[in-house]
Amino acid sequence: MERSDSGDPRGRERRLPFLRTTPVCQAWVSAAVLAALLVPLLLDHEVGNGHTRYELLTVAVIIAMSVLNVEIGRLLEGGAADGQRPHKALSTWSFACALVLSIGWLVPVVAISYAHARWRGMRVPLWKWVGSAAYIVLAGVAAAAVVQSVLGDQTSIVYGDGLRGLAAVLAGAGTFLAVETLLFHGSAYLNTADDEHWLRQTLARPSFYVTELGVLLVGGLSAAVWTAGAWFLALLLPVFVLAQRAVLHEPLRERADHDDKTGLLRFGSWHRLARVASSRCRQRGEAWSVLFVDLDHFKRFNDTWGHLAGDLALVTVADAIRGEVRKDDLVARFGGEEFCVLLPRADAAEALGIAERIRVAIGAADLPGEQSVTASLGVSSTGPGERSVDVDVALLAADRALYDAKQAGRDRTCARPPAPPVPQQPRAS
């Protein structure tokens, strides 16, 4: 119980957060931070717009816009501190910096912007925050190099009719997005899954990239306006507000719909989506199924290894379930150590096969303390022609099938067909 190796979450908890990550993740982040400090300085006179007499004013304006974006976000959120949010607004002004300044300014601009955002409520582990800043700096360097190659002998993105400048901004934004995506994927998948499940989920959503590209283009537009007519930048304030609302909407909706601990859907959100998906299957004459998953003797696991280990185990189990379901399946944490899954277009045979794969994956999962848990599963499936069965009826049948699995000895899968509940007869007095 008092071991200090990586298999004991209590031993790991005593170490510095960065040292709890995998060695390859430590190397990845350290290399990125070192490169972010050195590359802009080494290439300062080779990449970017070079130094001008107005650069200090430009730096001050970019930092002021970054501060304004953060403060607008705090107003929209009611001043709440946040531990997990994509840093889209910060990348906006890093990209603008890369477009209008020498790249040597990326380090101080990003450092000040990130320091202010952290001071104003972004409660992310420091090593992740520093790594994120380094990734943004490197993405800015790459974007500036691409913009310079597209512009050629032109020095301004608004030169002439602006067509070449537009192409340069679009190419730079795409490069910025590609580089930061690669770097963040490194952190997400070189580190342990339990420490990066939120980042992995974020990077798996197409909406993240669409929104990120949009706010990068806001930075490009701001740079063009500043270059062509600085006073018109004031007219972009409503755009900044709308962009910030878009940036905040996805994380807030995600927080409302998903369980904070496992990242799975909350049951209320699952139930709403499951009703829609099952109704669509009924209209198309397709089969669908519901699974109920319950971990066996999980209270004993918590009592033995502690609730921190129990929380990590739930995250690992959630990942195991995700790994065995299909892309369109809906997975939720029902509550405690129970999970439910909707399987559109899955008949009884396919549903039983998926359930068995989930059961085996959970039993083989690498849990804290080098322990393991088993799971009991209940399955209920509807046929292609069944139009009278809704999600609640199937869920009740799956719950009863789960009870059958528990009664039969646990660590097994049982199935029951969905059936409308039988009205209880009034008892004789």
Residue, then its C-alpha position, 0 to 999 in steps of 0.5 A: m500500500e505504501r509503494s512509490d512505483s507507478g503502479d501505486p496511485r498514492g505513491r505517484e501522487r506524492r511526486l511532482p505532477f510533471l514527473r508523474t507523466t511517462p518519460v516519453c511525454q516528459a521528453w516531448v514537452s521538454a523538447a518543445v519548450l526548449a525549441a520554443l525558447l531557442v527557435p524564435l531567437l535564432l530565426d528572428h531576422e530570417v522569418g517574419n516581418g522584421h523589426t520596425r519602429y512601430e513594433l512596440l505599439t503593435v506588441a502592446v495592442i496584441i497583448a491588450m486584445s488577448v487580455l480583452n478576449v480573456e476578460i470577455g470570456r470571464l464575463l460570459e462565464g460569470g468569472a468562474a475558474d476553469g480547469q479544462r478549456p481549449h486555448k483558442a482565443l490565445s492562439t488567435w493573438s499568437f497567429a496575429c503576432a506571427l503575421v505582423l511582427s518578427i517571430g522573436w516577439l512570439v515568446p514574450v507575447v505568448a508568455i504574457s498572454y498565457a500568464h494573464a489567462r492563468w492568473r484569471g482562472m485557467r486552473v490547468p497543471l503548470w506543466k501542461w500550461v507551459g507545454s501549451a504555450a510552447y506549442i503555440v509559439l512553435a505553431g506561430v513560427a511555422a505559420a510565419a515561415v509559410v506566410q513569408s514563402v507565399l508573400g515572396d518579395q511582398t512585405s505586407i499581407v494587404y499589398g495590392d488587391g490583397l489576394r496574395g495576402l489572403a492566400a498567405v493568411l489561409a496557408g498560415a492558418g492551416t499550418f498553424l493548426a496542423v503544427e499545434t494539432l501534431l504537438f497537442h496529439g503528442s501530449a495526449y497520446l504519449n502521456t497516460a490515458d487517465d491524465e489526458h482523457w479530456l484532451r484526447q476527447t477534445l482532439a477527437r471532435p471535428s468541431f474543435y478544428v473548425t472552431e480553432l480555424g475560425v478564431l485563427l482567421v479572426g487573428g488574420l483579419s485583425a492583423a490585416v485591419w491593423t496593417a491597413g487601417a489601425w483605427f478600424l480595429a475598434l469595429l472588430l470588437p463585436v466580432f471578438v465577442l461573438a468569437q469568444r461566445a463560440v469558443l465558450h459554447e462548445p466547452l460549456r455544452e460539453r461540460a453539461d452533457h458529459d460526466d466530469k470524471t470519465g468523459l462519458l455522457r451523463f445519463g440525462s443527455w444519453h437518454r435524450l440522444a438514445r430516444v432520438a437514435s432508437s426512434r430513427c431505427r424504428q422508423r427505418g425498420e432497423a434493430w437496436s439494443v441496449l447494454f447495462v454494465d455494472l462493475d462487480h464488487f467495486k466497493r471492495f476495490n475502493d475500500t482496498w485501494g482508496h477512492l483515488a484509485g477507484d476514480l482512476a479505475l472508472v476512467t480506465v473502464a470507461d476507456a475500455i468500453r469506448g474501445e469496444v463500441r462502434k463510432d455511432d454507439l452512445v455510452a454513458r455513465f449511469g451512476g456510480e460504477e454503472f454504465c449504459v450503452l445504446l447500440p443502433r442497428a445492432d441485433a441480439a447476436e451483434a449486441l451480445g458480441i459487443a457486450e462480451r468484448i466489453r466484459v473481456a476488455i474490462g477484465a483485462a484492463d490495467l488498473p491502479g495497484e496492478q489489480s483488476v475488476t470484472a463486470s456483469l452485463g445485461v443486454s436487451s435487443t429489439g428486432p427490425g420490425e418492433r415499433s412499440v418498444d422504446v428506450d425505457v422498456a429496453l433499459l428496464a429489460a437490460d437492467r433485469a438481465l444484469y440482475d440475472a448475471k449477478q445472480a448467476g455468479r457475476d463476470r458474465t453477460c445475460a440477455r432479456p427481450p424487452a417487454p412492456p411492464v405488466p400492470q400490477q393487480p391490486r392486492a386483496s384486502 
